[in-house]
Every structure is written in C-alpha cells, then in structure tokens.
Amino acid sequence: MLSLALFALVSSAVPLEELFAKVDPSVVTVRVGTKTLTENDRGAVMVVAVVTGSGVLVHGEGFVVTAAHVVESAEMIEVHWADGFKASAKVVSLSRTEDIALLKVDSTPPKAVVATLGDSNALKPGQRLFAIGAPYGLEHSLTAGVVSALRTNDRPGLMPKHLVQTDVPLNQGNSGGPLFNEKGEVVGIASFMLSQSGGSVGLNFAVPSATVRTRLFDEALPYIGVGLRFIPRDIAELFNWPVEAGFLVETVRPASPAEVAGLRAGAVSSEVGGNHVQLGGDLIISVNGIAAAETAKVAQSLRALKPGDVIRYDLLRGGKPGHVDVPIPAGLSVPLLVKLKK
C-alpha cells in the first residue's frame, strides 16, 4: 500500500526530477563563521565555529532568504551555489521572532536562477511539497512529502505566528532552505523540527512565503544588528517584569550600530514554553516613544525612518530604566525599494 506522501509524489503531473533541475540553481548553502567568548576559572576562551544552513535566491540583485537563527550571530557569511560559485554576504533585514533573514550577496553566478515566491495562503493539507538543502552538510539534497497542517501560534513572540507543518524531512543544515510546491514556487522557509531523537520524525515546520514577502520586503524594517523577541504580558509576568509587553534584546552583532550605541544582548540560555530564549539582555519597553505593546505602530514608525535618523529605545537593564539611541547609518542597505513580483 502506498503512503499518502508517496502517492502524492507518483501521481504528480510534473516529475520530481524535472522540478529539481528547474529550481536547484536558486538554492544555496550558507556557511557562517561565529566566535563565542566564554569565561571560566582559568580565564577567557574564544571558540570559533562554522555553521551550515541553507537559503534561496529570490531577487536578481542578489537577495537571498534564509533563517534568522542561522545568521544572527555571524562574524562572516559565505554563500555557495551548486556550480561551486562562492560569494560573501551580509544581513540586510532580519526577524528573530519570525525566524527569517534577508542576505545581500556580493555577486551571483552567471547561471543563477531566481526562485519565485508562491502563495502560501493557498496551501492545503495533502498538497505535495519538497525541500532542497544541506542536511548535515550534504548539499543540494532533495526530500519530499506533503503539507501536514497549517498552524497559527496563539502566543506571538516566542515563535513564528504562522507555520507550515510538513512531513518533508528537514534536518540540521536544512534551516533557511526553501520548501517548494508542485509548481516549483517557494512556499516556505525551513525553520525547525520537533524531535526527541534529534533527527526528523515527520514533525517539521517552515515559515510561510506570505510572511517572508511581508516582513522582508513589503514591510521591511531597518536592520541595525540586533535580534529582538517580542515578549507579551503573560510571559513578562512569569519573570516579574513590570511591563505590558516588551522587546527582549537576545543578540547584538559585533561592530553593528546596535553594539556601538550600547544595546546589550542576553547571556543566559533558557527554555520558555519549549522555546529557546536568551535572557539577561535589555528589555525595550518603548521605541521612539511608542509602547512596545503597540507593535503595529512601532513597525510603522521604524519603516518611516531614513539613514541618519535615530531610533530611541527606552528600556529596562537589570530592572533599572534607561535609554539607548541608535543612529541609522548612511548607506545602510534596507531593501524597502526592492520589490518582488507578485
């Protein structure tokens, strides 16, 4: 008897090998160099590591989408294509809450293919999907399955609000890679899996393409090198934080405008509701005078800023109030002028 996923694959009008050949030139491997400074009774120790993730080229000017958790702590980023072409990249927009990031690569190979963002809102359980990525460093591996469910997270901030659940196998190294529909359109970006063994057990999740389009293009925000997580009131109450809501500063990129201005990242790893959260950093309670709870108004205010403008963060640091002003540097690459084809 054929499984549901296998039946969907063999009954498709378009052979999977044709779809792979069509879209694989748009898929990249993202290699990230990180540095971590830890202290012990013998002194400070610097740990240097290389992390592998995946991504997909979505715009001819060299814009690649990947997962935020792959690149948020990067000291350097290098993107590799299937033909061996390599290029350096930098982050130009990032949403830690939605776990998506936009990279700008220095150059692209002559035969690079630009993937099309499909309509994730049209997905239905049972529809065929396939992924291409680098699980455990095995670049350009194809895995296939179906849409298992479409999920909406009722507690925004701890994890992406909207998710595509799929039984397409996604493992370490697939993060940030594209999830394609049967037309070869990107309908999701691989984010995480649920597993007690550490390997894929068919409970895998991707950020929908609709979120990618909205957050990284249509409503892109200036990126100053900070990874924020929205903390709603019920979570703030768990930590006895006296706020309605806030933005927790979890990561700050070295030498970024955020670090230069003095924003402080978290240093204590914790699990909150099954989600990894970095505690100990600044808790932002208002942005340019707008309360953090007013997320839509905060975003509208940030989208209106230009290079040279200043973002004022009122915050709590160790329970004490303060503020940090972060100037948006001239020449900051914000993809507000980059539009994707509908």
Secondary structure, DSSP 8 states (H G I E B T S, - for coil): ---HHHHHHHT-SS-HHHHHHHHGGGEEEEEEEEEEEEEETTEEEEEEEEEEEEEEEEETTTEEEE-HHHHTT-SEEEEE-TTS-EEEEEEEEEETTTTEEEEEES---TT-----B--GGG--TT-EEEEEE-GGG-TTEEEEEEEEEEEE-SSTTSS-SEEEEE-S---TT-TT-EEE-TTS-EEEEEEEE--SSSS--S-EEEEEHHHHHIIIIIT-----SEEEEEE-HHHHHHTT--SS-EEEEEEE-TTSHHHHHT-----EEEEETTEEEEESS-EEEEETTEETT-HHHHHHHHHT--TT-EEEEEEEETTEEEEEEEE--TT---GGG-----
